[in-house]
């Protein structure tokens, strides 16, 4: 698990705004179940971001190690719209 840079964090935070999601053609998917469904359906994933507290790595296939990034719980709340990310 790698650490996410401040620059990457700022870019990802912009995805909370519809304009930037449309420009970059990206979205943020929240929750273990949603991420697992994306993986199961072979949809391209740029990054998996976690605070490291609840990640279940046994369900993540080989080859995903390079796209899993760890951030602080505080930084994670800046990226999500969930009350309990």
matplotlib code that plots the C-alpha trace (Angstrom):
import matplotlib.pyplot as plt

x = [0.0, 1.4, 0.8, -1.2, 0.6, -0.9, -1.2, -3.2, -5.4, -6.3, -7.1, -9.3, -11.1, -12.1, -14.2, -16.8, -17.8, -19.8, -17.9, -14.6, -16.1, -17.3, -14.0, -11.9, -14.5, -14.0, -16.0, -15.4, -17.0, -17.5, -17.8, -16.3, -19.3, -19.3, -15.5, -15.8, -18.6, -16.4, -13.5, -15.8, -17.1, -13.6, -14.2, -11.0, -9.9, -7.3, -6.9, -8.3, -8.0, -8.3, -7.5, -6.2, -8.6, -11.1, -9.6, -10.0, -7.1, -8.0, -10.9, -8.7, -7.1, -3.4, -2.1, -4.0, -1.2, 0.1, -3.3, -4.0, -3.2, -3.4, -4.5, -5.3, -8.9, -9.0, -7.9, -10.4, -13.3, -12.2, -12.7, -16.0, -19.6, -20.3, -20.7, -18.6, -16.0]
y = [0.0, 3.3, 6.8, 9.3, 12.6, 15.9, 16.8, 13.6, 14.3, 17.7, 16.4, 13.7, 16.2, 18.1, 15.1, 16.0, 18.7, 17.5, 19.8, 18.1, 14.6, 15.3, 16.9, 14.0, 11.3, 9.9, 9.2, 8.2, 5.0, 4.6, 1.5, -2.0, -3.6, -1.1, -1.4, -5.2, -5.0, -2.8, -5.3, -8.3, -6.7, -5.9, -2.2, -0.1, 1.3, 4.1, 4.1, 2.4, 4.7, 3.6, 4.7, 1.2, 0.4, -1.7, -2.9, -6.5, -7.4, -11.1, -10.1, -8.0, -9.9, -9.9, -7.0, -4.4, -3.7, -0.7, 1.1, 0.8, 4.0, 4.8, 8.2, 9.4, 9.2, 13.0, 13.1, 10.4, 12.5, 15.2, 12.9, 11.3, 12.4, 9.6, 10.4, 7.4, 6.8]
z = [0.0, -1.1, 0.4, -1.7, -2.5, -1.5, -5.2, -5.9, -2.9, -4.2, -7.6, -6.2, -3.9, -7.1, -8.1, -5.5, -8.0, -11.1, -13.5, -12.7, -12.8, -16.3, -17.4, -16.1, -16.9, -13.4, -10.3, -6.7, -5.7, -1.9, 0.1, 0.2, -1.6, -4.4, -4.9, -4.9, -7.6, -9.7, -9.4, -10.1, -13.2, -14.6, -14.7, -15.0, -11.6, -11.4, -7.6, -4.5, -1.5, 2.0, 5.5, 6.0, 8.8, 7.1, 3.8, 3.1, 0.8, 0.4, -2.0, -4.1, -7.0, -7.8, -9.7, -7.8, -5.3, -7.4, -7.2, -3.5, -1.7, 2.0, 3.4, 6.9, 8.1, 8.0, 4.4, 3.5, 4.8, 2.4, -0.5, 0.4, 0.9, 3.4, 7.0, 8.0, 5.3]

ax = plt.figure().add_subplot(projection="3d")
ax.plot(x, y, z, "-o")
ax.set_aspect("equal")
plt.show()
